[in-house]
Amino acid sequence: MPFTPNRDFKLSPRLLASASGVTYQTADGGAVLDGISGLWCVGAGHKHPKIAESMKTQIDTLDFASSFQVGHLGAFKLAERIASIAPKNLDRIFFVNSGSEACDTAMKMALAYWRVRGQGHRNLFIGRERGFHGVGFGGISVGGMINNRKVFGASLLRSDHLRSTWDPANQAFVKGEPEHGYEMADELESRIIALHGADNIAAVVIEPIACSTGVLVPPKGYLKRIREICDRHELLLIFDEVITGFGRTGNMFASTTFDVVPDMILFAKTVTNGAAPLGGVIVSRLIHDTLMHGPRHMAELMHGYTYSGHPLSCAAALAMIDVIEQEGLLEQVNALSPYFEEAVHSLADLD
C-alpha cells in the first residue's frame, strides 16, 4: 500500500466500503467525514450522479481506445474544453493518468523543447524545498520533501531548489497571502541562476500553493516575481496544479487566482472528481509548435501511456467540468472560504 506503514496497517486495517456526498461508510458500518476530499480530488462529493451517469453511458459505448496512432472523440472534446478554461495562451493538452506522470511528462517536454532549439545542454531543473510533484524520478528530483527523496538520491535528475516560502516568524497565523516574503523569489536570480547559469536550466517547477507539505500560500507578489525572472532569463516556468486545479482556489486554476501565466500547467485529481485516473499537461502554443518538427510521418514526442486519454476518464472529466460550471462550485468556494478561514483562525486564537 502506498505511503502506508504496511505492517502496522495489517494489524488493524482501516477499510472503506462505500461513499456518498462528503461521507465514507466503513466496512464495520461506521461513518467518516471525508475532510480531505478523498485525496484532494473529490471536489463535487462522492458518487455524483451526473459523473456516474456519464461514465455508465461511456462504458456501454466505448470502453477503451488507444491514443497511439488512433484517437477517440472524447479526448479531443475534453482537450478543447480544458483549453477553453485554461489561462490565456495555454491551449494544447497532453493526457496522462496521474499527477506524477504529468510532472515527468512536462519535464521531458522541456528537455525536448530545448533540444529542438539547439540547446540540449539545458538539463537542470529548479524545484523548491517542501515541494511535492509526485513520485516519478522527475517529480522527486524537483520535489523538496526529504523522506520522498533520500532513499533514491543516487538516481535523481540534475536539480537545485529554491527555499520554501514558509517564514513562521513573519507569516504565522496570517490570513490570505502574507505581506512578507515576496523577495524570496529573488533567490532564483541571485543564487541559482548566478551559480548554474541560465543557459543550463531547462525549467522551474513549483506549486502555486505548496499543499502536501502543509498548505503554504505564497507571499504577495512572489509568483509574479518568479515569472519576471524566468522571462528575463528565458526559463520555462511550470506550475504544478495537480491539487490547486479545477476550483480549489475559487478559479479553475490558481494561475488565474494569482494572475500569473506559466508555460505549462500540470493537472490531475479533481479533473475527474476522483472517479477515474486522469492527469495531463497544458502547454503553451509556443512549446507545442516548437516540438512539431521533423518528418510529418514520425512521432514528434516519443512519450505516452497505454491509458492516456482513456474514454472513461475523459467522460468523467467532461461531466465534472459541467458540474463545476452548472452547479456554481467556484462561486461556492469563494462564498464559503471566508467562513472556514475565520473558523481556523478562531481555533488558533484559542490555542
Secondary structure, DSSP 4 states (H G I P E B T S, - for coil): -TTS-HHHHHHS---EEEEEBTEEEETTS-EEE-TTHHHHT-TT-BT-HHHHHHHHHHHTT-S----SS---HHHHHHHHHHHHHSPTTEEEEEEESSHHHHHHHHHHHHHHHHHHTT-TT--EEEEETT----SSHHHHHH---HHHHGGGGGGPPSEEEEPPS--HHHHTT--SS-SS-GGGGGHIIIIIIHHH-GGGEEEEEE-SSB-TTT-BPPPTTHHHHHHHHHHHHT-EEEEE-TTTTTTTTSSS-HHHHTT---SEEEE-GGGGTTSS--EEEEEEHHHHHHH--S-TTS-SS----TTTT-HHHHHHHHHHHHHHHHTTHHHHHHHHHHHHHHHHHHHHHH-
